[in-house]
Amino acid sequence: MGVSGRAKWPFRGSYCSFVVSKSSVGNFAQALIAVVAGNAVYFLLMPYLPPLARHAPMRLDLGTVVDFWICLVFFGITKTIAGRKRPSAKR
């Protein structure tokens, strides 16, 4: 079962339907939690990181890689926690 709704097509005045599955909403929520938590941890740790690992605005640098890695770790943690809460399917 998914979440359905109707969105108005902006140019024609007609309507189109869209369906979002619960798993997509769950994945989005887990990714959002991971990015917010990962960035919060990175920005709290940033003053203590070596200058090379600090992110400079509007640049792709090692700080961006470190931030991405922290977010990836948090994403793995959220997926692990979500997997443990879900009952396993018996085959």
Number of C-alpha atoms within 10 A of each C-alpha: 8 12 10 11 10 10 11 11 11 8 6 7 8 9 11 10 10 11 11 12 12 12 11 11 13 13 16 12 13 18 19 14 16 22 20 13 15 21 17 15 15 23 14 11 11 16 11 11 15 9 12 10 17 21 20 13 9 6 9 10 14 15 21 17 14 16 21 16 14 20 24 16 14 22 21 15 14 18 17 11 11 13 11 10 9 8 7 8 5 4 3
